[in-house]
Amino acid sequence: MSGIGLAHRARALLPGLLLALWLLPAAADPAHEIRLPAADQLQRAAATAQAAGEPLLLMFSLPDCGYCRVVRRNYLLPMLRDGSTPKPHIRELTMTGREAIADFDGTVTTPAAIAKRYQVRVAPTLVFVNANGDLLAEPLVGGEHAFYDAALARAFDESRKALGRAPR
């Protein structure tokens, strides 16, 4: 290919490349990020999970947390989207949040108070609970690592076993 043909091809690709670079910050913008269902009604979410015989998974996160984004995008959202049954019951809380939410007993609390109750100090932390908010398995602390999917599956299995269900 001649130098002129290569230069022409590069000029033809330039607008597409510039558009992609212009859109890149919006793709990484947390405001445009897909979130998990919010934990605004823990009593209702826990009752729904209990009716299905499933644990309620609480994901404690922080704004702009890269590891939270990875866990949400690579592990939790695919679990909600795929056609597998039983479908997990997942709610997300910002561990420093001060907004009013309904606790497991219906009283008003905040995500920060719930994070303190479960001794959450690192984002992300995944907590598996029953309808009363009691822990069913060891919390899964931190972001992605080589065996994250296995650790997540094990925590679900332990939680289901604690609820009297056979692991999947």
N, C-alpha and C positions, 0 to 999 in steps of 0.2 A: 504494500500500500504506500502510495506516495505521501510525502509530508503535507501536501495540500489537502488530500483526502482525509488524513488524520486530523488536521486542524479544523476542517469543516465539520467532522463528526464531533469533535470536542465542543465546538461552538453550539452545535445542535443539542448536546446534552446539558450544557451549562444552565439553561432556565430551570430544568427539572431538578438539578442539584441545588440550585439556589432556593427553590421552593421547599425542598426537603429540609435544608438547613434552617429556613425561616420557621417551619412548622415544628422543628425539634424541641424548642423550649416549651411549647404548648403541650406536647406529648409527655414531657417530664413534669409539668405543672401539677402539683397536688390538687388544685381546684378542679382539674379535669380528670382526676383519678377515679377509677371505679372503686367504690367502697363496699364493704360487707354490710348486711343489715345492722342498723344501730340498735344498741341495747337500751332503749328508752322504757320498755315495759318488761323487766326481767321476770315478774310473776307470770305474765301471759306467755312469754317465750319458753319458760321452764315447763309450764303446764302443757304446752304444745309438744315439746320434746318428750315429756313423760308419757303423754298419750301415745306417742309413736314408739315408746320403749327405748328412746335414745338419750344420750347425755346432751346437755347444753354446753357448747364450746364457747367460751368467752375469750376473744382476742383483745388483749390490752396493747394499745399502740400509742405512738406519738406522731404529731404532725411532722412531715418532712423526714420521716424515718425510712431510710433506704431498705433496711432489713425487713421492716413491716410491709413495705411495698412488695418485696420479693416473696415473702410468705403468703401474703394475700393473693398475689397474681399467680404464683407458681403452684401453690398447694390448696388453698382454701376455696378460691373462686372456681377452679376446675371441679372441685368436689360438689359444689352447688349446681354447676352447669351440666355435669354429665348425667346420663340417665340411670345411674346406679341407684339401687335401693338397699337399705334405707338411706334416705337423703339426710345428711347431717344438719343439725340445728346450730347455727353459728350466729353470734352477735359480736359486734365490735364496740369497744369502749376506748376513749382517749384517756390514758391513765392519769392525766392531770386535769381532766374535765371537771368543770364546776356547775354544769347545767343540771337541773333537777330531773331525776329519772325515778321510776318506780322500782323498788327493791323486791326481793323474792317474797316478802311478807306484805307487800303493797305499800309500805311506808316510803316516804320521799327521801332520797339520798342523792349522792353524786358519784360519777365514775371514779373520781379521786378517792372517795371513801371506800368504794368497793375494791379498788386496787390496793389500798392499805390493808383491808381485811384479809386479802389473799397474799399479802406481803410481796406484791409485784414491785420490782425495782428496776427491771430491764424491759425494754421494748424491742421486739414483741415478746409477749408471754402468753401462752395458751393455757387456759384453765378449763378443766372438764368438771362439770357439776351436775347434781341431781336437781329435782324440783324444789328442794329446800335451800339450794345453794351450797350443799356440802360437797367437798372435793371427792372425786371418784378415782383420780389418778394423779401421779406427780405432775405438776405443771411443766410444760415444755417451754424452757426459757431460752431466749436468744433467737437469732436468725438462722438462715440456711447454713447447713453444713452437709458433709458427704452422706450422712445417714438420716437426714431430716425426714424424708418420706417414711422410712422404717420406724423412726421414733414417733411420728404422728400416728401411724397405723397401730403401733403398740399401745399408745395412750387411748385411742378409741377402743381397742380390744379390752384393755383393763377396765375402762369405764363401762362398757357394755356388760362385762362380767360382773362388776360391782352392782349393776342394775338387775342382775339375774338373767341377762340375755346371753346367748352364745355369741362369741366373737365371729366376725364375718370371715 
